[in-house]
Amino acid sequence: MEESENYRDNPHTSAHILLACDATKDRNSHEFKNTITNIRMQGGIIQAGDKITVLGVVHKILHPMGYQMKIGRGPFFGTHVRAMKEEFSRKIDSYVSMLHHSAEECEADGVEIEAKITVGSPITKVVAKEVATSNATWVVLDRHLRKELKFYLKHTPCKVALILNDLTLEVSRPYYSNKDIENIEHTLFYSLSKHVEPLSDQDNETIADSVLSVNSYESVSALESSNMTKSSSVSVFTPNSNDHSISSQAGSNAEGENKYAVSPPMMEKQSCSQRFTDVPVLSTSNWMNNGLDSIRFCYSEILIATDNFSCDNLLGDGRYGVVYKGQLKDGQLITAKVLKEESTQGSAEFHFEVYAPSFARHKNIVMLLGYCCKENLNVLVYEYICNKSLEWHLFDNTDHVLEWHQRHSIAIGIAQGLCYLHEKCRGCPIIHQNVRPSQILLTHDFVPMLGDCGLAMWKTDEADMQTRILGTLGYLAPEYTETGNVSVQTDVYAFGVVLIQLISGHRIVDSPSDNHQQSIIQWALPLIQTLALDGLVDPRLGDSYRMYELYHMARTACLCVQMDPTMRPSMGEVLHLLDGKNDHFLHSTEQCIPHYST
């Protein structure tokens, strides 16, 4: 028999509803409230005495070097546990804060709500294991998990429902499955749960203040003692202990018990103010705790430097922040980027954002001078570059056209900066991830400087595909737009697009034809492949360009924008290609563009 009726033997037996979410996606209180309201309104799912657990699974984390890492056993997870646990603690505080209004409504129905953050991978197996160990009656899959519906129907015995894009509920299996469920192997590092209490308006203000605090465990403890009468449960996986989990209780550690990697369904409730088992931390964390202080600005310094963020000093309002010009007391000109509230992160992630580019010292990279944090306000302080951006000089400056020797020099300078980030700087590779003309600043003598180094690479938060796409679509490598995967090759692709723009003077969707718009790649590649380079070069230049340099820039661009990232050159190879010295890509080049000889 493959299915059975509801096995509530007693109509008053409490049931457990598990709302499973991908915790690497952004959430808001409106989404949670509508979702839980639809669960309550759906007949046959919930009744008085039941419990809803909102489970957020963290299956990826942001590496300090800017790329997403799947959760797994390895040295990084063993040495950065403290920093990660602080972020996960803030994550559950955020969930609790967004669930208070739902808890108030559920309390009237006799239903309790619990928030739980679990760190493990893969997400499908973590959710399935949680269903089994918690003896869930229903699993409600968040809209980001529905593509794996077949897996959950096969590997979970309980009833299954889906949240659709409009946050309505769709029941996928209204019965229990009696099929044997195989044991599911997965990796789990950490699990933290909190009971969600309905709070008064005054308590809500206290919660908001605590969530905004950058002191992780101190704020959690204060929150717990002042507002939470019910305590939390924690399970921590120690990466060097194979499949043993360590359960920490207030003031003591229970060690030596071989348990499942996930928290058992009826774990003893504990205080959230406990301290966790000590783990070694690499010099990265120590440097972030100590070395970052040396480049930290006082908020008052930034206010004075920018004349209280005067409109007269406003340089621009970008995707992630508002940019102001300023001058320090010693006369140094600065650029202060005030990150927008919706793009700000937790303290640890912001410090990682500062940490990586603080090592980037190169003639073609805008120097990060320091940072400033005030409550939930984050400010990055860069050196000031005086001569606007490459975008302005290529497309908007009607009084002066960039000369060919300037364009060729700019191309080489950008390549040198990216090569340094990818192959030579401390902690490399650092992925810029936002290479485009607006992020390339120019000095008075037209030396190119890569701006926002590090800022874009920390924004791969995967809230969903739209928020993963950081730059203009035309600069993004195909593998990035399709899957969100980031590597040094995504920078190489973007550099190839910029090369074509340097040669042609065209914007991303510019076309000589007035009948339709086509991407710059679609327009340029046929010209390069047929060696019709006279049709590629910016007509404003006339004949004032060197054909040999044009040829090498064009063939380099052709290689950089290959669909297959493995076919693209490294930035070190790009430098040789621009000089005409790299024979390694000769065969690939001839497939892309015929050989040209002077």
TORLO-380983 format. One line per 3 residues: number of its first residue (from 1); for each residue x negated, y, z negated of C-alpha. Coordinates in steps of 0.2 Angstrom, whole numbers, plus 5000, padded with zeros to 4 digits. Example, Ala and Ser with C-alpha at 12.3 -4.5 7.8 and 13.67 -1.06 7.14 Angstrom:
2
1) 4938,4978,4961 | 4932,4995,4964
This chain:
598
1) 5000,5000,5000 | 4992,5016,5006 | 5003,5029,4996
4) 5013,5030,4980 | 5025,5042,4972 | 5020,5055,4959
7) 5012,5045,4945 | 5018,5057,4931 | 5024,5043,4921
10) 5033,5056,4910 | 5040,5071,4917 | 5032,5081,4903
13) 5015,5074,4906 | 5003,5089,4910 | 4995,5089,4927
16) 4979,5097,4933 | 4979,5107,4949 | 4961,5111,4956
19) 4960,5126,4967 | 4943,5123,4977 | 4934,5138,4984
22) 4918,5141,4992 | 4909,5153,4980 | 4897,5159,4993
25) 4912,5168,5001 | 4918,5185,4995 | 4934,5185,4985
28) 4946,5199,4978 | 4959,5199,4965 | 4973,5201,4978
31) 4968,5185,4987 | 4967,5175,4970 | 4984,5183,4964
34) 4993,5179,4981 | 4986,5161,4981 | 4991,5157,4964
37) 5008,5165,4966 | 5011,5154,4981 | 5005,5138,4971
40) 5018,5143,4958 | 5032,5146,4970 | 5029,5130,4979
43) 5041,5117,4973 | 5034,5101,4965 | 5016,5107,4962
46) 5016,5115,4945 | 5027,5115,4929 | 5025,5121,4911
49) 5011,5112,4902 | 5000,5111,4918 | 4983,5118,4920
52) 4975,5127,4936 | 4956,5126,4938 | 4949,5138,4950
55) 4933,5130,4956 | 4920,5140,4965 | 4906,5129,4972
58) 4889,5137,4975 | 4881,5126,4989 | 4869,5139,4996
61) 4858,5152,4988 | 4848,5167,4994 | 4829,5164,4994
64) 4818,5179,4990 | 4812,5179,5007 | 4829,5183,5014
67) 4836,5166,5021 | 4850,5155,5015 | 4844,5139,5006
70) 4855,5124,5003 | 4856,5118,4985 | 4844,5103,4983
73) 4830,5096,4973 | 4814,5106,4975 | 4801,5117,4967
76) 4811,5133,4971 | 4826,5127,4961 | 4815,5121,4946
79) 4806,5138,4945 | 4820,5150,4947 | 4833,5142,4936
82) 4834,5157,4924 | 4837,5170,4938 | 4850,5159,4946
85) 4859,5155,4930 | 4861,5174,4927 | 4869,5176,4944
88) 4881,5161,4942 | 4885,5168,4925 | 4890,5185,4933
91) 4899,5175,4946 | 4911,5167,4934 | 4913,5183,4925
94) 4919,5190,4942 | 4931,5176,4944 | 4938,5178,4926
97) 4940,5196,4929 | 4950,5193,4945 | 4961,5180,4937
100) 4968,5190,4922 | 4984,5196,4930 | 4987,5178,4937
103) 4984,5171,4919 | 4997,5183,4913 | 5010,5177,4925
106) 5006,5159,4922 | 5007,5161,4903 | 5025,5165,4905
109) 5027,5149,4914 | 5017,5139,4901 | 5003,5136,4913
112) 4985,5139,4908 | 4971,5145,4920 | 4952,5140,4919
115) 4938,5147,4930 | 4924,5136,4934 | 4907,5138,4944
118) 4898,5123,4950 | 4881,5123,4958 | 4878,5108,4970
121) 4878,5102,4987 | 4886,5097,4999 | 4901,5106,4995
124) 4913,5093,5001 | 4906,5080,4990 | 4905,5092,4975
127) 4924,5095,4977 | 4928,5077,4979 | 4918,5072,4964
130) 4926,5086,4954 | 4943,5079,4959 | 4939,5062,4953
133) 4931,5067,4936 | 4944,5079,4932 | 4958,5067,4936
136) 4966,5081,4947 | 4984,5079,4952 | 4983,5091,4966
139) 4968,5098,4975 | 4972,5115,4984 | 4958,5119,4997
142) 4954,5137,5000 | 4955,5143,5018 | 4936,5142,5020
145) 4937,5123,5016 | 4951,5117,5028 | 4939,5112,5042
148) 4934,5097,5031 | 4952,5092,5028 | 4949,5074,5035
151) 4935,5072,5023 | 4946,5077,5008 | 4960,5066,5013
154) 4949,5051,5015 | 4939,5054,4999 | 4951,5061,4986
157) 4966,5051,4979 | 4977,5065,4974 | 4989,5076,4983
160) 4981,5089,4995 | 4987,5106,5000 | 4979,5120,5011
163) 4978,5139,5009 | 4980,5147,5027 | 4973,5163,5033
166) 4988,5173,5027 | 4986,5165,5010 | 5002,5154,5012
169) 5002,5136,5006 | 5003,5121,5017 | 5005,5104,5010
172) 4994,5091,5019 | 4998,5076,5008 | 5012,5076,4996
175) 5008,5059,4989 | 4994,5049,4980 | 4983,5038,4990
178) 4979,5021,4983 | 4965,5018,4995 | 4948,5013,4986
181) 4938,5029,4985 | 4919,5026,4987 | 4907,5033,4975
184) 4901,5050,4981 | 4882,5054,4980 | 4878,5073,4978
187) 4867,5085,4969 | 4873,5096,4955 | 4862,5108,4946
190) 4874,5118,4935 | 4892,5120,4930 | 4900,5133,4919
193) 4918,5135,4915 | 4929,5148,4906 | 4946,5149,4900
196) 4955,5164,4907 | 4966,5174,4895 | 4979,5187,4900
199) 4972,5203,4893 | 4979,5220,4889 | 4974,5236,4899
202) 4962,5241,4886 | 4954,5223,4886 | 4953,5224,4905
205) 4942,5240,4904 | 4931,5231,4892 | 4930,5216,4904
208) 4926,5228,4919 | 4912,5236,4909 | 4904,5219,4904
211) 4905,5213,4922 | 4896,5228,4928 | 4882,5226,4915
214) 4865,5220,4922 | 4861,5211,4906 | 4867,5194,4911
217) 4869,5183,4895 | 4871,5198,4883 | 4886,5204,4893
220) 4893,5187,4893 | 4891,5185,4875 | 4899,5201,4871
223) 4913,5197,4883 | 4916,5180,4874 | 4915,5187,4857
226) 4927,5201,4859 | 4940,5195,4871 | 4939,5176,4873
229) 4946,5165,4860 | 4944,5149,4869 | 4926,5145,4873
232) 4917,5138,4889 | 4908,5122,4894 | 4892,5121,4902
235) 4882,5107,4911 | 4865,5110,4917 | 4855,5099,4929
238) 4836,5100,4927 | 4828,5097,4944 | 4813,5087,4937
241) 4824,5075,4927 | 4831,5065,4942 | 4850,5062,4939
244) 4850,5067,4920 | 4860,5082,4915 | 4857,5092,4899
247) 4872,5098,4890 | 4868,5113,4879 | 4878,5118,4864
250) 4877,5133,4853 | 4860,5132,4845 | 4856,5114,4849
253) 4852,5103,4864 | 4859,5086,4867 | 4846,5077,4877
256) 4842,5060,4883 | 4860,5056,4889 | 4861,5049,4906
259) 4877,5056,4914 | 4885,5060,4930 | 4879,5075,4938
262) 4896,5084,4936 | 4904,5089,4920 | 4915,5075,4913
265) 4933,5079,4914 | 4935,5082,4895 | 4919,5090,4890
268) 4918,5097,4872 | 4921,5115,4873 | 4906,5126,4869
271) 4901,5144,4866 | 4895,5154,4881 | 4882,5163,4871
274) 4871,5147,4870 | 4853,5147,4877 | 4848,5135,4890
277) 4834,5123,4891 | 4818,5132,4894 | 4811,5129,4912
280) 4795,5136,4919 | 4796,5152,4929 | 4784,5156,4943
283) 4775,5173,4944 | 4789,5179,4955 | 4801,5181,4941
286) 4787,5187,4929 | 4782,5200,4942 | 4801,5205,4945
289) 4802,5208,4926 | 4786,5218,4924 | 4779,5224,4941
292) 4796,5231,4947 | 4795,5243,4933 | 4780,5252,4941
295) 4790,5256,4956 | 4806,5261,4947 | 4813,5279,4949
298) 4823,5288,4936 | 4840,5292,4942 | 4837,5310,4937
301) 4822,5310,4949 | 4832,5305,4963 | 4845,5318,4959
304) 4832,5332,4958 | 4824,5326,4974 | 4840,5326,4984
307) 4847,5342,4976 | 4861,5331,4968 | 4864,5322,4985
310) 4868,5338,4994 | 4877,5337,5010 | 4862,5348,5017
313) 4851,5333,5014 | 4862,5320,5022 | 4853,5311,5036
316) 4866,5297,5040 | 4880,5286,5034 | 4877,5268,5039
319) 4884,5251,5037 | 4877,5248,5020 | 4873,5265,5013
322) 4872,5284,5013 | 4855,5291,5017 | 4848,5307,5010
325) 4832,5316,5013 | 4823,5322,4997 | 4807,5329,4990
328) 4798,5323,4974 | 4790,5334,4962 | 4773,5331,4970
331) 4779,5337,4987 | 4781,5320,4995 | 4796,5318,5006
334) 4807,5303,5004 | 4822,5295,5011 | 4835,5289,4997
337) 4847,5276,5003 | 4862,5275,4991 | 4869,5257,4994
340) 4888,5257,4996 | 4898,5249,4982 | 4905,5235,4993
343) 4887,5231,4998 | 4879,5230,4981 | 4875,5214,4973
346) 4870,5207,4956 | 4854,5213,4948 | 4844,5198,4952
349) 4848,5198,4970 | 4845,5217,4971 | 4828,5214,4963
352) 4824,5201,4976 | 4829,5214,4989 | 4816,5226,4982
355) 4803,5212,4978 | 4800,5205,4996 | 4798,5222,5005
358) 4787,5229,4991 | 4773,5219,4998 | 4775,5225,5016
361) 4761,5237,5019 | 4758,5240,5037 | 4756,5255,5049
364) 4772,5250,5058 | 4783,5247,5043 | 4792,5260,5033
367) 4785,5259,5016 | 4797,5255,5001 | 4792,5267,4988
370) 4803,5261,4974 | 4821,5259,4968 | 4833,5266,4956
373) 4848,5257,4947 | 4861,5266,4937 | 4876,5256,4931
376) 4883,5249,4948 | 4873,5261,4958 | 4858,5255,4968
379) 4846,5266,4977 | 4831,5262,4988 | 4818,5275,4990
382) 4807,5275,5006 | 4794,5286,5014 | 4802,5299,5025
385) 4798,5297,5044 | 4800,5314,5053 | 4804,5311,5071
388) 4821,5302,5071 | 4824,5285,5078 | 4820,5276,5094
391) 4839,5276,5098 | 4840,5294,5098 | 4825,5296,5109
394) 4831,5283,5121 | 4849,5288,5123 | 4853,5305,5115
397) 4838,5316,5118 | 4843,5325,5134 | 4828,5337,5133
400) 4814,5325,5133 | 4813,5308,5141 | 4801,5295,5133
403) 4786,5293,5144 | 4781,5276,5150 | 4765,5275,5140
406) 4775,5280,5124 | 4787,5266,5128 | 4773,5253,5130
409) 4765,5259,5115 | 4781,5258,5105 | 4784,5240,5111
412) 4767,5234,5105 | 4769,5243,5088 | 4786,5235,5085
415) 4778,5218,5089 | 4764,5221,5077 | 4776,5226,5063
418) 4786,5210,5066 | 4771,5199,5068 | 4765,5206,5051
421) 4782,5202,5043 | 4783,5184,5050 | 4765,5178,5049
424) 4753,5189,5039 | 4761,5198,5024 | 4762,5191,5007
427) 4777,5179,5005 | 4779,5178,5024 | 4789,5174,5033
430) 4800,5189,5030 | 4814,5190,5042 | 4820,5208,5046
433) 4836,5203,5054 | 4841,5220,5060 | 4829,5224,5074
436) 4837,5237,5085 | 4833,5255,5090 | 4842,5263,5076
439) 4831,5254,5064 | 4815,5259,5072 | 4809,5276,5067
442) 4796,5286,5075 | 4782,5297,5068 | 4777,5314,5076
445) 4765,5305,5087 | 4778,5292,5092 | 4771,5278,5081
448) 4786,5265,5078 | 4790,5261,5061 | 4802,5247,5056
451) 4815,5253,5044 | 4826,5245,5032 | 4814,5230,5030
454) 4822,5218,5018 | 4839,5227,5017 | 4847,5218,5031
457) 4840,5201,5026 | 4849,5201,5009 | 4866,5204,5017
460) 4868,5186,5024 | 4881,5183,5011 | 4892,5172,5022
463) 4908,5181,5016 | 4914,5175,5033 | 4908,5176,5051
466) 4912,5194,5052 | 4902,5199,5037 | 4887,5188,5042
469) 4886,5198,5059 | 4875,5213,5053 | 4870,5222,5068
472) 4878,5226,5085 | 4883,5210,5093 | 4871,5212,5108
475) 4856,5210,5097 | 4861,5194,5089 | 4853,5178,5094
478) 4866,5165,5100 | 4863,5153,5085 | 4866,5167,5073
481) 4883,5172,5080 | 4888,5153,5081 | 4882,5147,5065
484) 4875,5161,5055 | 4858,5152,5055 | 4843,5164,5052
487) 4825,5162,5056 | 4811,5172,5063 | 4817,5168,5080
490) 4832,5178,5078 | 4820,5193,5076 | 4811,5188,5092
493) 4828,5188,5101 | 4832,5205,5095 | 4815,5211,5100
496) 4818,5205,5117 | 4834,5215,5119 | 4824,5231,5112
499) 4811,5227,5126 | 4824,5228,5139 | 4831,5244,5132
502) 4813,5252,5132 | 4811,5247,5150 | 4828,5252,5156
505) 4835,5265,5145 | 4851,5256,5144 | 4862,5254,5129
508) 4869,5237,5124 | 4884,5238,5135 | 4878,5250,5148
511) 4879,5245,5166 | 4876,5254,5182 | 4893,5249,5188
514) 4908,5259,5184 | 4920,5245,5187 | 4916,5234,5172
517) 4905,5233,5157 | 4892,5219,5155 | 4880,5215,5142
520) 4862,5221,5145 | 4856,5203,5145 | 4868,5199,5159
523) 4863,5214,5169 | 4844,5213,5166 | 4840,5194,5168
526) 4844,5192,5186 | 4833,5208,5190 | 4819,5200,5180
529) 4820,5183,5188 | 4820,5190,5205 | 4806,5202,5201
532) 4818,5217,5206 | 4809,5227,5193 | 4811,5243,5202
535) 4830,5241,5198 | 4826,5237,5180 | 4816,5252,5175
538) 4823,5268,5169 | 4827,5279,5184 | 4823,5295,5174
541) 4805,5289,5174 | 4803,5290,5193 | 4787,5282,5198
544) 4778,5286,5182 | 4775,5269,5176 | 4762,5255,5177
547) 4769,5240,5187 | 4757,5228,5178 | 4763,5233,5161
550) 4781,5233,5167 | 4779,5215,5173 | 4772,5209,5156
553) 4785,5218,5146 | 4799,5211,5157 | 4792,5193,5157
556) 4790,5194,5138 | 4808,5200,5136 | 4814,5186,5147
559) 4806,5173,5135 | 4812,5182,5120 | 4830,5181,5124
562) 4830,5162,5129 | 4846,5153,5122 | 4836,5140,5114
565) 4826,5147,5099 | 4813,5134,5101 | 4809,5141,5118
568) 4805,5158,5112 | 4787,5164,5108 | 4782,5169,5090
571) 4778,5187,5088 | 4759,5183,5088 | 4762,5175,5105
574) 4772,5190,5110 | 4757,5202,5107 | 4747,5191,5118
577) 4760,5191,5132 | 4762,5210,5132 | 4743,5210,5135
580) 4744,5197,5148 | 4732,5186,5139 | 4743,5171,5134
583) 4742,5156,5145 | 4752,5145,5133 | 4768,5151,5140
586) 4763,5152,5158 | 4774,5137,5163 | 4789,5143,5154
589) 4786,5160,5161 | 4786,5154,5179 | 4802,5145,5176
592) 4809,5162,5170 | 4801,5174,5181 | 4789,5172,5196
595) 4771,5175,5195 | 4766,5193,5199 | 4748,5198,5203
598) 4740,5214,5207
